[in-house]
């Protein structure tokens, strides 16, 4: 059953030291910044973060890294022009990194949600990313054995939810949200607004409420104004 929380702090309550946290977002698109800020206030440390990027600028995920709360990060694109927080931590040996090709990252998360024990994938064959991993030739092509990525918690962002936890996303802000929602023991979603059950068109619901444990409304006046104007 989905719980509608009064605040982002309530939504992330109970996240403990050492947790593996799946964080949605493609750069800043779809990044659940309010939930990340609440996790920062929560105080949990020694975290493993799984995300597409390793933070931008000094806010959101980068702020969590800068506070020394993250021991290890699993991502596809750790370095960008504004990833200076991660870069400094990595170069000084204060954070561990596992680079995972973007398609593999999505599929490993999906596999966790689908109950798949492992799968073979051609991406990474013959590169350092395949070192130490089992390989197999199938129909004349080499593959690497990849394992699911399970999360203790998933922090994701959607456009709207109903009181049952069904989620609707806004365009590319969807990115990793749907697969992360299925791959974690506890899924927390921040949305612009929460509506009554039955108010969402079932045809546009992407993540069913069965995968969502907590929802918190974090309205953005600017975004709501844009959408109201038809943007």
Secondary structure as GFF3:
##gff-version 3
##sequence-region A 1 231
A	DSSP	beta_strand	3	5	.	.	.	ID=ss1
A	DSSP	alpha_helix	8	11	.	.	.	ID=ss2
A	DSSP	beta_strand	20	23	.	.	.	ID=ss3
A	DSSP	alpha_helix	33	42	.	.	.	ID=ss4
A	DSSP	beta_strand	47	50	.	.	.	ID=ss5
A	DSSP	alpha_helix	61	66	.	.	.	ID=ss6
A	DSSP	beta_strand	70	75	.	.	.	ID=ss7
A	DSSP	alpha_helix	84	91	.	.	.	ID=ss8
A	DSSP	beta_strand	96	99	.	.	.	ID=ss9
A	DSSP	alpha_helix	102	114	.	.	.	ID=ss10
A	DSSP	beta_strand	118	121	.	.	.	ID=ss11
A	DSSP	three_ten_helix	128	130	.	.	.	ID=ss12
A	DSSP	beta_strand	135	138	.	.	.	ID=ss13
A	DSSP	beta_strand	141	147	.	.	.	ID=ss14
A	DSSP	beta_strand	151	157	.	.	.	ID=ss15
A	DSSP	beta_strand	160	162	.	.	.	ID=ss16
A	DSSP	beta_strand	167	168	.	.	.	ID=ss17
A	DSSP	three_ten_helix	171	174	.	.	.	ID=ss18
A	DSSP	alpha_helix	177	183	.	.	.	ID=ss19
A	DSSP	beta_strand	184	191	.	.	.	ID=ss20
A	DSSP	beta_strand	193	195	.	.	.	ID=ss21
A	DSSP	three_ten_helix	202	204	.	.	.	ID=ss22
A	DSSP	three_ten_helix	209	211	.	.	.	ID=ss23
A	DSSP	beta_strand	214	217	.	.	.	ID=ss24
A	DSSP	alpha_helix	221	228	.	.	.	ID=ss25
###
